[in-house]
Amino acid sequence: MAGYSVYVIAYNDEPNMRACLESVAWADELIVVDSHSTDRTAAIAREFTDKVYQVEFNGFGRLRNQAVAHCSHEWVFSLDSDERMTPELREEIQRLLDQRPEADAYFVPRKNYFLGRWIEHCGWYPDYRQPQLFRKNRFRYREELVHESFECDGPVAHLTQPALQYPFRDLDHYIQKQNRYSTLMAERMVEQGRRFSILQLFTHPFGAFAKMYVQRRGFLDGMPGLILSGLYAYYTVMKYAKFWELTDGPTSTRSSAPRAASSGNRPGDAA
């Protein structure tokens, strides 16, 4: 079987780092790209690999491309620090690469754990993000601040075995992380030249809740599904409130504050 590289991006995610890297410690090459963490994230990474690189955060798209540039194998697997590779997924990838894959990139389903249970609805499963397994010379991330898209020169397919994700430790962690993401999304909308409308503060949060709780059947996840749908509505309010602040509000003529990387993409953006 051809070898492949695994890269992990991380920032101040000490609680997740060891379990993440243990799940891919067998990799032919393990790359960790850290954005100057102030906790023990980088120290833990060095227990697993000597290929730990410090990279300034200037958006997730650019950060991921820099991580891929450090990978030396033809095939690359992307894992965030709050994710875990499962033995079943590893076996599926090994079988695929043994058979000379026809596609150049593969989406991987993700199972997300939050509020004491695996969230099976709300758009959180299978929760395909970007392709996580891809051929290095055929794939590139678009250099967007957050929720980065991708370009692939060949066909794209899907794997069946999931990776596991533990995106938020508790509600406080959720709010902290989404505060960072709402800022990045507001800055991205400014960069895109979008215009603010007051209707966005009314219709988009309601739409986010309805999409997650009704359309994506979050009600089947019980109380966690209700809370999660409400939290997404709150995140959407914050995103558009910050967008207003940057374009029409009191900070519209002030430069944006320095950005910091997160441990990984938030699953299932609903609005």
N, C-alpha and C positions, 0 to 999 in steps of 0.2 A: 504494500500500500504506500502511496506517496505520502510524505510527511506534510503536516500543515501547522501553521502558526495560530496561536490564540493570543489576542490582545485584550486587555482590560483597561478601561478608563476609570479613574477614581479621583475623589476629592473628599477629604475628611469623612471617610466611611470606615473607620476602625472597627465598629461592631460587625460589619459584614465581610471585611476583607479576607480574613483567614478561611472562612467557609467557602467563599467564592474561589479562592486560589487552590484550596484543597480539591475542589471538584475538577480542576484542569491541571493538576500538578504533573500529570503524565504526558502533557503536550510535548510535541517535538521541539517547539519553541514557545516560550511564554514571555510576552511583552506586557509591561505595566506602564501606562502613561498617567502620571499624577500631576495635578495642577497646584503644586506647592501646598500640600496639606499641612495643617498645623497640629494634627494629632499623630498617631502612630501608623497611619495608613502606609506610608512609604517604608517604614521600618519592617512592618509585617511583610510587605511585598518582597523585600530583599531576602527574606527567609526562603523564598520559593524560586527566585530568579535574580540573576545579576543584571538583567536587562530592564532596569527601572529608569524611566526618563522623566525629567521635570519639564513640563511644557506649559507656558502661559495660556490661560483660557481666553480665547477670542471667539467663542461660539462652538457649539458641538460639532458642526460640520467640519470646520477646519481642524478641530482637535482629533476627530476620528481619522481624517486623512493623514495627519501627522503620525498617528499611531500605526496606520497601515504602512507608511513609509519605512518604519522600523522593522517590519516583518520580512523575513527572507525567503519564506516558502511560497510556492505558487498559490496554494489555497490558504485562506484566512478565516478564522472564526472569531466573531466579535462577542464579547461578554462584558456586561456592566458589573460593577462591584456588588450590586444588590441582587445579582442573578446567580444561578447555580446550573452547571452542566449535570445532567443525569446520566447514569450508566447506559440507559436505553437510548438516549440521544447520541451518546458517543458511539455505540454499536451501529446505529443507523448511519452515521457519518462515515464510519470505517467501511461499511458495506458499499455505500455509495461511491466512495473514492476508489475502492477496489474494482468497480464496474465501469470506470471511465465515464463520469457524469456527462449527460447531454446538455444540461443547463450550466450557466456560468454563475448563477447566484441562487440561493435558496432561503426562503422565509422559514422561520422556526416558530411554532406556536409557543406561547408562554402562559403558564399558570401563575396567577398572582394571589398571594396570601395577605390578608388584611383583616383587622378586627376579629381575629381568632378563627378565621375560616378561609378556605379557598373560594375566591369569588368566581362563580361560574357564569355570571351574566353581566349586565351593565356595560357590555362591550369589552370586558376584561378577559374573556377567553373566546377564541384562541389568542387574541391580542397580538396579531402580527405587527411588528414595528417596521424596520427596514430588513432586508435580507441579512442574516447573521453569518451565513457561510457563503463565501464567494471566491471567485478566481481573481487574484490581486490585479492582474494587468487588464482586466475587463470591467472593473467596477470602480466607482468613485462617488463619494458623498458630495452633495451640493453644500457649499460653505455658508450655511444658514445658521443663525444664532441658536435656534432650538427647534425640535421636531423636524430635524433635517431630512430631506429627501435624498434621492440617489440617482445615479445614471449607470446603466449597465449596457455593454456593447453586445450582449448575447441574450439568450432566453433565460427567464426566471421561473423557478418552480417552488414547490413547498415540501418541507419535511413533515413527518407525522408525529414524531416524539417531541414532547415539550421540554423547554428549559423552565426552571422554576425561578420566580422572582418574589422578593420580599421588599417591596418598594417603600413601605412606611412602617416604622416600629410601633407607632401609636398616633393618636390624633394630633398631639403637639408636633410630632415629626412631620406629619402630613402638612400642617399649616405652615411650618417653617420652609419646607421644600417647595410648596406651591407658591409661597410668597416670592421665592427666587424665580420660579418659572413664569409667574404672571409678569414680573418685571422684564424678563427676557422676551416674552411674547409681545408686550407693549412696545419694546424697542424694535422688534422685528417688524411690527406693523408700521412704525414710523419709517423704517428703512424702505419698506415697500411703497411708501407714498400714499398709504390709505388715509381716508378722511374719517374723522369721528362724527358719529351721529348720536344724539341723546337716546334714540330708540334702541341703540345697541345695549344700553344699560338695562332695558326692560325686556326686550325680546330674546336676547341671546342667553341670559341666565335661565329664563323660563324654558327656552328650547333645549338647553343643556340638560336640565332636570328631566324634562319629558322624554328626551331621547334615551337617557340612561335608564330611567325608572320604568317607562312604559314601552317604548319601541324596542329597547334592548333587554327588556324583561328583568330589570333590577329588582322588582318586587318579589321575584322568586328567590332572591338571596336574603330575604327576611330583613331584620333590622339593619345589618351591615349594608344591604343594598339601598335602603332608604337613606341612611346616613351618608353613604358614598355619593348618591345622586345629589343630595343637598349640598355636600361639600364641593361638588363640581359646579353647581350653580354659584356658590360663593367664589370659587376660583375665577369664574367667568366675569362676575362683577368686578373683582379686583383687576383682572386683565384690562377691561375696558375703562375702568376708572383711572388706571395708570396711563393708558393710552390717551385719555382726555388730558391728564396732567401734563403729559409730554408735548401735546400738540396745541391745546387751547387753554390749559390751566396755568397756575402760577409758576410752574417749573418749565414752561415751554421754551424759554430762551436760555435755559441752563443746561449744560452738558450732562449726559447720563453718568450716574455713579459707576465705579468700577464693577465689572461683572465677575462672578465666581462660578466655577463649574459645580455641578452636582454629581452625585454618584451614578446617575443614569437617567434615561428618559422616563418620564412619568407615563404609565400605561394609559391607553384608551382616551386620548384627548377628545372631548365631546363637542367643543365649540371653538 
